[in-house]
Amino acid sequence: MKIDRPHIGVVPLRDIPLEILVQKLKWCLSGFCLLITGMLPMGAVAQITEPLLPLLPGPAPPSAPEAPAATPSLSAAGQTVTGRSRPEFNPLGLHLGEFFWYPRAELDEGYNSNIFATTTSPTSDLITAFSPSFDLVSIFPRSSFDLSGSATFQDFAAHPSQNTQTGTVSASGGLGITSGSSLYANAQVLHPYISYGSPNSPSDIAEPVTYWNYLARVGYMQGGRRISYGVDFGVAAAQYNAAPLVGGGVSPQSSQNSLISDAALHASYEIMPDYLGYIRIDGSRTSYLRAVSANSTIYRIDFGLQILPRHVIFGNVYAGYLIQNYTQSSPGSTPFPDYGGELVWTVTTLTTLTFDGLRTFYTGTPSSGTTITTGPAGNGYLVSSVGVRADHELLRNLLLTFNATYENDNFQGITRTDNVFGAGAGVTYLINRYLFLGGSFNYYQRSSTFAGASFNQDVVMLRVGTQF
């Protein structure tokens, strides 16, 4: 749910017995969420809001280009259906000195028609997921420090060996130096799993592969001028756990352990008010700790246009060039045109359309520490994806969502091409500021030239959640 950054002048509820009871419930839920997330190491990525859907495999790719100019507050034209403030339904939070604490918990009941993502003889199951989470939002005048965390516990009714426990913790902060310049940083830790059907998932495992992902980024931004610029540096490390095999034994996954370092320069020019042209130059290096011959570098240069959110259509689009070079000479260099971005169209005050696209490399999963013996994903693959999402406010507290995505995976070093299609619909019903209901249906199809990699999957989910 949407969380507005609060102001110091907010007065907590008191003096009325019913409200005192609600306050006590808030503290109980807050303590429980803190207990759950306290079991995770410090750091994280965004919350897992759809635990039954496939998670992205491997370490996160370098960030897509973004114009560095500061974004002003949304005007009426720039407000989306899901981003619009609803004071009567937004959580109040707990006022803790210079912070506000927002605890949440969700209970999902889902049905997955093909939990192992097989081509034939699919296996279905009912899945119960419990997801506590929290956000700690600062209200400092010139700086910020925000902390968030979540955990998701999945329980399979007929296949308990597939139960998973995932979690994230994320910290971010910023420091204003002048009215137009600032330093920012974030640190993240993620403990997810690789879902069946992912190109990076081994074919003979009895349980999903789990791993730890550690990320950190720091940067400087100079905005508020006709010409703005910035620089940022990042690092991501992935540590994979061994997976049990069908029939006994374990499959070591340490050959996938990797370190990704990334640096980027970006600059923008205000062509006219609210329209900024920008350039971003980015370079990253992927180093495998036990398969050094599979190391690679990726370079990209992109030119783009950002439209600030004071218009009916806003967002950013970019196009450019990217190239991947392998340390080992046999795969050689792979150049491709680059593109991406996101455009939001506020069709009416009740309907929002969002279009997005991305092209990037995912690294491979080498199975040998001395040569590039291809793992499930070969020597990596180029992902080209586009998507559209429609959000409609049927009632003030009843929101409908429809989405469709298409993805092409072009594998390097092996003969394989995948086409992935997804579509879904969802509904969210806000009962009050403390309780909401939801439901969704998602269809997922992967068509692959690689034998045994094609599958269809239907996921139905019902949700009840609470927030404070």
C-alpha positions as CSV (number, residue, x, y, z in Angstrom):
1,M,0.0,0.0,0.0
2,K,1.1,3.6,-0.5
3,I,3.0,5.2,2.3
4,D,3.3,9.0,2.4
5,R,6.3,10.5,4.1
6,P,4.8,12.0,7.2
7,H,5.3,15.4,8.9
8,I,6.4,16.0,12.4
9,G,3.2,17.7,13.2
10,V,1.1,14.4,13.1
11,V,-0.5,13.7,16.4
12,P,-0.8,10.0,17.5
13,L,-4.3,8.7,18.5
14,R,-5.0,8.7,22.2
15,D,-7.6,9.2,24.9
16,I,-10.3,7.0,23.3
17,P,-10.4,3.4,24.6
18,L,-10.9,1.8,21.2
19,E,-8.0,3.8,19.7
20,I,-5.8,2.8,22.7
21,L,-6.6,-0.8,21.9
22,V,-5.7,-0.3,18.2
23,Q,-2.4,1.3,19.4
24,K,-1.5,-1.7,21.4
25,L,-2.2,-4.0,18.5
26,K,0.2,-1.8,16.4
27,W,3.0,-2.4,18.9
28,C,2.4,-6.1,19.0
29,L,2.5,-6.4,15.2
30,S,5.6,-4.2,15.1
31,G,7.4,-6.3,17.6
32,F,6.5,-9.5,15.7
33,C,7.7,-8.0,12.4
34,L,11.0,-6.9,14.0
35,L,11.5,-10.4,15.5
36,I,11.0,-12.0,12.1
37,T,13.3,-9.7,10.1
38,G,15.8,-9.7,12.9
39,M,16.6,-13.3,12.0
40,L,18.0,-12.0,8.7
41,P,21.4,-10.5,8.1
42,M,21.5,-6.7,7.8
43,G,21.2,-5.2,4.3
44,A,18.2,-5.9,1.1
45,V,16.2,-5.7,-2.1
46,A,12.5,-4.6,-2.4
47,Q,9.8,-6.6,-0.6
48,I,8.6,-9.8,-2.0
49,T,5.0,-8.9,-2.7
50,E,4.1,-11.8,-5.0
51,P,5.8,-14.8,-3.3
52,L,4.1,-17.4,-5.6
53,L,5.4,-15.9,-8.8
54,P,8.9,-16.7,-10.3
55,L,11.7,-14.6,-8.9
56,L,14.4,-13.2,-11.1
57,P,17.4,-15.5,-11.3
58,G,20.9,-14.6,-10.2
59,P,22.4,-11.2,-9.1
60,A,20.5,-8.1,-10.1
61,P,21.8,-6.5,-13.4
62,P,23.2,-3.0,-13.6
63,S,20.5,-0.3,-13.1
64,A,18.7,1.1,-16.1
65,P,19.7,4.6,-17.0
66,E,17.9,7.3,-15.0
67,A,18.0,11.1,-15.5
68,P,19.7,12.6,-12.4
69,A,17.4,15.7,-12.1
70,A,15.4,15.9,-8.9
71,T,11.7,15.0,-9.5
72,P,9.2,17.5,-8.1
73,S,6.1,16.6,-6.2
74,L,3.4,15.0,-8.3
75,S,0.8,17.3,-9.6
76,A,-2.7,16.3,-10.4
77,A,-1.7,15.4,-14.0
78,G,1.2,13.2,-12.7
79,Q,-0.8,11.2,-10.1
80,T,-1.3,7.5,-10.9
81,V,-4.1,5.3,-9.7
82,T,-1.9,3.3,-7.4
83,G,0.3,6.2,-6.4
84,R,-2.6,8.5,-5.5
85,S,-2.8,9.4,-1.8
86,R,-6.0,8.1,-0.1
87,P,-5.9,9.7,3.4
88,E,-8.9,7.7,4.6
89,F,-7.1,4.4,3.7
90,N,-3.4,5.2,4.1
91,P,-1.7,3.7,7.2
92,L,-1.0,6.1,10.0
93,G,2.2,4.5,11.2
94,L,3.8,4.8,14.7
95,H,5.6,8.0,15.5
96,L,9.0,7.1,17.0
97,G,11.0,10.3,17.5
98,E,12.4,11.3,14.1
99,F,10.9,8.2,12.4
100,F,7.6,6.7,11.4
101,W,7.2,2.9,11.7
102,Y,4.8,1.1,9.3
103,P,4.3,-2.6,10.0
104,R,2.3,-4.9,7.7
105,A,1.4,-8.6,7.5
106,E,-0.2,-10.6,4.6
107,L,-1.7,-14.1,4.4
108,D,-2.0,-15.5,0.9
109,E,-3.6,-18.7,-0.3
110,G,-2.6,-19.7,-3.7
111,Y,-2.9,-22.4,-6.4
112,N,-0.1,-23.2,-8.8
113,S,-1.0,-25.5,-11.7
114,N,2.7,-26.5,-12.4
115,I,4.9,-26.1,-9.4
116,F,7.9,-27.9,-11.0
117,A,7.5,-26.0,-14.4
118,T,7.5,-29.3,-16.4
119,T,6.7,-29.6,-20.1
120,T,4.4,-32.7,-19.5
121,S,2.5,-34.2,-16.6
122,P,2.3,-30.9,-14.5
123,T,2.0,-31.2,-10.8
124,S,-0.3,-28.7,-9.0
125,D,-0.5,-27.7,-5.3
126,L,-2.1,-25.3,-2.9
127,I,0.4,-22.9,-1.3
128,T,-0.1,-20.9,1.9
129,A,2.2,-17.9,2.3
130,F,2.7,-15.6,5.3
131,S,4.5,-12.3,4.8
132,P,5.3,-9.9,7.6
133,S,7.1,-6.7,6.6
134,F,7.8,-3.1,7.8
135,D,9.1,0.3,6.7
136,L,10.9,2.7,9.0
137,V,10.8,6.2,7.4
138,S,12.8,9.1,8.6
139,I,11.6,12.7,8.8
140,F,15.0,14.6,9.1
141,P,14.9,18.0,7.5
142,R,18.1,17.8,5.3
143,S,18.9,14.1,5.2
144,S,17.1,10.8,5.2
145,F,17.6,7.2,6.5
146,D,15.0,4.6,5.7
147,L,14.9,0.9,6.7
148,S,12.6,-1.8,5.4
149,G,12.4,-5.5,5.7
150,S,10.2,-8.5,4.9
151,A,10.0,-12.2,5.2
152,T,7.9,-14.8,3.3
153,F,7.2,-18.3,4.5
154,Q,5.6,-20.6,1.9
155,D,4.0,-23.9,2.8
156,F,3.0,-26.4,0.2
157,A,0.0,-28.6,1.1
158,A,1.0,-31.8,-0.8
159,H,4.8,-31.2,-1.3
160,P,6.3,-30.0,2.0
161,S,9.8,-30.5,0.7
162,Q,9.2,-27.4,-1.5
163,N,8.6,-25.1,1.4
164,T,10.7,-22.0,1.3
165,Q,11.7,-19.2,3.6
166,T,12.8,-16.0,2.0
167,G,13.5,-12.5,3.3
168,T,15.0,-9.1,2.6
169,V,16.3,-6.2,4.5
170,S,17.2,-2.8,2.9
171,A,18.7,0.4,4.2
172,S,19.0,3.6,2.2
173,G,20.0,7.2,3.0
174,G,20.7,10.6,1.5
175,L,22.5,13.7,2.6
176,G,21.8,17.1,1.1
177,I,25.0,19.1,0.6
178,T,23.5,22.2,-1.1
179,S,20.0,23.0,-2.5
180,G,20.8,21.1,-5.7
181,S,23.5,18.5,-4.7
182,S,23.3,15.4,-2.5
183,L,25.1,12.2,-1.6
184,Y,23.1,8.9,-1.5
185,A,23.7,5.3,-0.6
186,N,21.9,2.0,-0.1
187,A,22.7,-1.4,1.2
188,Q,20.7,-4.6,0.6
189,V,20.6,-8.2,1.5
190,L,18.3,-10.7,-0.3
191,H,17.7,-14.4,0.5
192,P,15.6,-15.7,-2.4
193,Y,15.4,-18.9,-4.4
194,I,15.6,-19.8,-8.1
195,S,12.2,-20.9,-9.2
196,Y,11.7,-24.0,-11.3
197,G,11.5,-23.1,-15.0
198,S,14.1,-20.4,-14.7
199,P,17.0,-20.8,-17.2
200,N,19.4,-20.8,-14.2
201,S,17.6,-23.6,-12.3
202,P,19.4,-27.1,-12.6
203,S,17.2,-29.9,-14.0
204,D,17.9,-32.7,-11.5
205,I,17.3,-30.9,-8.1
206,A,14.7,-32.0,-5.5
207,E,14.4,-28.6,-4.0
208,P,14.8,-25.0,-5.3
209,V,18.3,-23.5,-5.2
210,T,18.6,-20.8,-2.6
211,Y,21.3,-18.1,-2.4
212,W,22.3,-14.9,-0.7
213,N,22.6,-11.7,-2.6
214,Y,24.4,-8.7,-1.1
215,L,24.3,-5.3,-2.8
216,A,25.6,-1.8,-2.0
217,R,25.6,1.5,-4.0
218,V,26.8,5.0,-3.4
219,G,26.6,8.1,-5.6
220,Y,26.7,11.8,-5.9
221,M,24.1,13.9,-7.8
222,Q,24.1,17.6,-8.8
223,G,20.7,18.7,-10.0
224,G,18.5,21.7,-10.0
225,R,20.3,23.3,-12.9
226,R,19.9,23.4,-16.7
227,I,22.8,21.0,-16.9
228,S,22.9,18.3,-14.2
229,Y,25.2,15.4,-13.6
230,G,26.1,12.5,-11.3
231,V,28.2,9.5,-10.7
232,D,27.5,6.3,-8.8
233,F,29.3,3.0,-7.9
234,G,27.9,-0.3,-7.0
235,V,28.9,-3.9,-6.0
236,A,26.8,-7.1,-5.8
237,A,27.9,-10.4,-4.5
238,A,26.0,-13.7,-4.8
239,Q,26.6,-16.9,-2.7
240,Y,24.7,-20.0,-3.7
241,N,23.8,-22.9,-1.5
242,A,24.0,-26.6,-2.4
243,A,20.8,-28.2,-3.6
244,P,19.5,-31.7,-2.8
245,L,19.3,-34.0,-5.8
246,V,16.4,-36.3,-6.9
247,G,17.3,-39.8,-5.6
248,G,19.7,-38.5,-2.9
249,G,22.9,-36.6,-2.7
250,V,23.5,-32.9,-3.2
251,S,24.5,-30.7,-6.1
252,P,27.2,-28.0,-5.2
253,Q,26.3,-24.6,-6.6
254,S,29.4,-22.7,-5.5
255,S,30.6,-22.3,-9.2
256,Q,27.8,-19.7,-9.5
257,N,29.3,-17.6,-6.7
258,S,30.1,-14.2,-8.2
259,L,31.0,-10.6,-7.7
260,I,29.6,-7.8,-9.9
261,S,31.2,-4.3,-9.7
262,D,29.6,-1.4,-11.6
263,A,30.3,2.3,-12.2
264,A,28.2,4.9,-14.1
265,L,28.4,8.5,-15.2
266,H,25.2,10.4,-16.2
267,A,24.4,13.9,-17.3
268,S,21.2,15.7,-18.3
269,Y,20.2,18.9,-20.1
270,E,16.9,20.7,-19.7
271,I,15.7,21.0,-23.3
272,M,12.6,22.9,-22.1
273,P,10.8,23.0,-18.8
274,D,10.0,19.4,-17.6
275,Y,11.8,17.8,-20.5
276,L,15.4,16.6,-20.0
277,G,17.7,14.9,-22.4
278,Y,20.3,12.7,-20.8
279,I,23.3,10.4,-21.4
280,R,24.4,7.5,-19.2
281,I,27.7,5.6,-19.6
282,D,27.9,2.4,-17.6
283,G,30.4,-0.4,-17.2
284,S,30.3,-3.5,-15.1
285,R,32.4,-6.6,-14.5
286,T,31.2,-10.0,-13.4
287,S,33.8,-12.2,-11.6
288,Y,33.1,-15.8,-10.8
289,L,35.0,-16.8,-7.7
290,R,35.5,-20.4,-8.8
291,A,35.1,-20.2,-12.6
292,V,37.4,-17.3,-13.5
293,S,37.4,-18.2,-17.2
294,A,33.7,-17.3,-17.3
295,N,34.4,-13.7,-16.2
296,S,32.9,-11.0,-18.4
297,T,32.5,-7.2,-18.7
298,I,29.5,-5.3,-20.0
299,Y,29.6,-1.8,-21.3
300,R,26.6,0.4,-22.3
301,I,26.0,3.9,-23.5
302,D,22.5,5.3,-23.7
303,F,20.8,8.5,-24.7
304,G,17.4,9.2,-23.3
305,L,14.5,11.6,-22.6
306,Q,12.9,12.2,-19.3
307,I,9.5,13.9,-18.9
308,L,8.8,15.0,-15.4
309,P,5.5,14.0,-13.8
310,R,3.5,17.2,-14.3
311,H,2.0,16.0,-17.6
312,V,-0.6,13.4,-18.8
313,I,2.3,11.4,-20.2
314,F,5.5,11.2,-18.2
315,G,8.5,8.9,-17.5
316,N,11.7,8.2,-19.5
317,V,12.8,6.3,-22.5
318,Y,16.3,5.6,-23.8
319,A,18.2,3.8,-26.5
320,G,21.9,3.1,-27.1
321,Y,24.4,0.3,-27.4
322,L,25.7,-2.5,-25.1
323,I,28.4,-5.1,-25.5
324,Q,29.5,-8.1,-23.4
325,N,33.1,-9.3,-23.5
326,Y,34.2,-12.6,-22.1
327,T,37.6,-13.2,-20.5
328,Q,37.9,-16.5,-22.5
329,S,38.3,-15.8,-26.2
330,S,35.9,-18.5,-27.5
331,P,32.6,-16.7,-26.7
332,G,34.2,-13.5,-27.9
333,S,32.3,-10.2,-27.8
334,T,28.6,-9.8,-28.2
335,P,27.3,-6.3,-29.2
336,F,23.6,-5.4,-29.3
337,P,21.4,-2.3,-29.6
338,D,20.1,-1.2,-26.2
339,Y,16.8,0.2,-25.2
340,G,14.5,0.6,-22.2
341,G,12.5,2.9,-20.0
342,E,9.0,3.5,-18.6
343,L,6.2,5.7,-19.7
344,V,3.1,6.4,-17.7
345,W,-0.1,7.7,-19.4
346,T,-2.9,9.0,-17.1
347,V,-5.7,8.3,-19.5
348,T,-8.2,9.7,-17.1
349,T,-8.2,10.4,-13.4
350,L,-9.4,6.9,-12.8
351,T,-7.2,4.9,-15.3
352,T,-3.5,4.7,-15.7
353,L,-1.5,2.8,-18.4
354,T,2.2,2.0,-17.8
355,F,4.5,0.9,-20.6
356,D,8.0,-0.4,-19.9
357,G,10.9,-2.1,-21.7
358,L,14.3,-3.4,-20.9
359,R,17.3,-5.0,-22.6
360,T,20.1,-6.4,-20.5
361,F,22.4,-9.4,-20.1
362,Y,22.0,-12.1,-17.4
363,T,25.2,-13.9,-16.6
364,G,25.5,-17.6,-17.1
365,T,25.8,-20.4,-14.5
366,P,29.2,-22.1,-15.2
367,S,29.5,-25.6,-13.9
368,S,33.3,-25.9,-14.0
369,G,36.0,-23.8,-12.3
370,T,38.5,-24.1,-15.1
371,T,36.6,-23.8,-18.4
372,I,33.3,-22.5,-19.6
373,T,31.3,-25.7,-19.3
374,T,27.9,-24.3,-19.7
375,G,25.4,-24.6,-16.9
376,P,21.6,-24.4,-17.3
377,A,21.9,-20.9,-18.7
378,G,24.9,-21.4,-20.9
379,N,27.3,-18.5,-21.0
380,G,24.6,-16.0,-20.2
381,Y,21.7,-14.7,-22.2
382,L,20.4,-11.4,-23.5
383,V,16.9,-10.5,-22.2
384,S,14.7,-8.2,-24.3
385,S,11.3,-7.5,-22.6
386,V,8.3,-5.2,-23.0
387,G,5.2,-4.9,-20.9
388,V,2.0,-2.9,-20.2
389,R,0.0,-2.5,-17.1
390,A,-3.4,-1.0,-16.7
391,D,-4.7,0.3,-13.3
392,H,-8.3,1.4,-12.8
393,E,-10.1,2.8,-9.8
394,L,-13.5,1.3,-10.0
395,L,-14.4,2.7,-6.6
396,R,-12.3,4.8,-4.2
397,N,-11.4,1.7,-2.3
398,L,-11.6,-0.9,-5.2
399,L,-8.7,-1.1,-7.6
400,L,-8.4,-3.3,-10.7
401,T,-5.1,-4.2,-12.4
402,F,-4.4,-5.9,-15.7
403,N,-0.9,-6.6,-17.1
404,A,0.8,-8.4,-20.0
405,T,4.5,-9.0,-20.7
406,Y,6.7,-10.4,-23.5
407,E,10.3,-11.5,-23.2
408,N,12.8,-12.9,-25.6
409,D,15.9,-14.7,-24.1
410,N,18.8,-15.0,-26.6
411,F,21.4,-17.4,-25.2
412,Q,25.1,-17.0,-25.9
413,G,27.4,-19.9,-26.6
414,I,24.6,-22.5,-27.0
415,T,21.8,-23.0,-29.5
416,R,18.8,-21.8,-27.5
417,T,16.1,-19.2,-27.8
418,D,13.2,-18.7,-25.4
419,N,10.0,-16.6,-25.8
420,V,8.2,-15.9,-22.6
421,F,4.7,-14.5,-22.3
422,G,2.8,-13.5,-19.2
423,A,-0.6,-12.0,-18.5
424,G,-2.6,-11.4,-15.4
425,A,-5.3,-9.5,-13.6
426,G,-5.8,-8.5,-9.9
427,V,-8.1,-6.7,-7.6
428,T,-7.5,-4.9,-4.3
429,Y,-10.3,-4.0,-1.9
430,L,-9.4,-1.5,0.9
431,I,-11.8,-2.2,3.8
432,N,-10.3,0.6,6.0
433,R,-6.8,1.9,6.8
434,Y,-6.0,-1.3,8.7
435,L,-7.4,-4.1,6.6
436,F,-7.4,-4.9,2.9
437,L,-8.3,-7.9,0.7
438,G,-6.9,-8.9,-2.7
439,G,-6.9,-11.5,-5.4
440,S,-5.1,-12.2,-8.7
441,F,-4.7,-14.6,-11.6
442,N,-1.5,-14.9,-13.6
443,Y,-0.7,-17.0,-16.6
444,Y,3.0,-17.7,-17.5
445,Q,4.2,-19.5,-20.7
446,R,7.8,-20.2,-21.7
447,S,8.4,-21.6,-25.2
448,S,12.0,-22.8,-25.7
449,T,14.0,-24.4,-28.5
450,F,15.8,-26.3,-25.7
451,A,14.2,-29.7,-25.1
452,G,12.3,-29.9,-21.8
453,A,12.4,-26.1,-21.1
454,S,8.9,-25.2,-22.3
455,F,6.0,-25.0,-19.9
456,N,2.8,-23.3,-18.9
457,Q,1.8,-22.2,-15.5
458,D,-1.4,-20.8,-13.9
459,V,-1.2,-19.1,-10.5
460,V,-4.4,-18.0,-8.6
461,M,-4.0,-16.1,-5.3
462,L,-6.3,-14.8,-2.6
463,R,-4.9,-12.3,0.0
464,V,-5.8,-10.7,3.3
465,G,-3.6,-8.1,4.7
466,T,-3.3,-5.7,7.6
467,Q,-1.3,-2.5,8.0
468,F,-0.9,0.2,10.6
